[in-house]
Amino acid sequence: MRRATLLAVLLAVAIAGWLASPHLAPLLGLGGETPPAGSTAVVGQAAAPAERLTQVRVRRSEAEPMARQQVLNGRTQANRSVRVAAEVPGEVIEIVGEKGDQVAEGDLLARLDPRDRAAALAEARATLEQRRIEAEAAERLGQRGFQAETQVAGARAALEQARYQVRRSEVALEQTSITAPFAGVLEERPIELGSFLEVGDTVGTLVELDPLLVVTDVPEAAILSIVPGSTAEVKFIDGTVREGRVRFVARQANAATRSFRVEIVLPNPDLRIPAGISTTVAINLAPVPAHAVSPGILVLDDRGVLGVKSVDDDGKVAFHPAEIVRAEGDVVWLAGLPSTIDLITVGQGFVMPGQPVEAVPEATVAALVAGGEPGDTPGTPR
């Protein structure tokens, strides 16, 4: 009887120990995993599942050199515009050309009556001959001692003065023929045959349209990027596009607008483009590293700063401010980003900077779609 009772007790103790072994082993250090420091073991309760991560789709992007452009409004101007004026008084006896005519440098525009100038020239030449004879005689007498040195010097001076008067008369006669100072278009011609002109009266207005000048005002934020010699694309109101070159960049801002004048010259050999029309100017700037992205991935942060979101090496979301340097169709080029970046292309609206996420490369999603296997939807927990 005692033996049977003892065996029953031992059997009960063994069964109880076996049932309690999973809970006693960690406490006694006899096997199993040691609970992490600071954790609380709950007997009879299963471990809590790990926190689910939001899934986003990413694309690795490499920066490429991208030419920037500064797009501005401009207007055309004549490269030169000159009011051609009379240099001597006289009556107009000949007019060559009409308003709108193209003229070459040196072409005759008008002629004044030359008779008075021709007569003055003949008189000056006669006086010159007289002064030459007098000077030679004074030289001979001076060499013999019959003429004072001062008288010889006076004769020489009179000869030089006569020569100067001849030259003046020749120039005045030449000035009766009024010519074009450069090749251009005769924009105005206010004179008529028989008009009497005084010195300074307008004969015509000549404008030079080849090369053509395009003027634009650059804001102070962009002026440091523009230098003389930069190329530019100029688009006119009819859709015509021509290449030009920056010739001048102002070093002092307009006091009223705080903008800087920039001049661009471009060829206009057919003179088809007139002065005074509006244009769109795209000045090419130095290339910068930029990423080509879809406009759909652009976001604004809490301060309204434009940028993109990415996944960093730690698997967390990061926000990067970016600058749009060019837009072409459905692609924009962004500067100010790291040279290599994992851009979030789908799901960026569901995550915040610093949030851990599960990044799914676009190539993986494309492979799943091509293989007909279902994939997870980015932006949802899994």
Helices and strands as residue ranges (DSSP letters): H 2-28, E 54-62, E 64-66, E 69-85, E 90-95, E 102-103, E 108-112, H 115-144, H 149-174, E 177-179, E 184-188, E 196-197, E 202-219, G 223-225, E 231-236, E 241-249, E 259-266, E 278-284, E 288-293, G 295-297, E 299-300, E 306-311, E 317-321, E 323-328, E 331-335, E 340-346, G 348-350, E 357-361, H 362-371
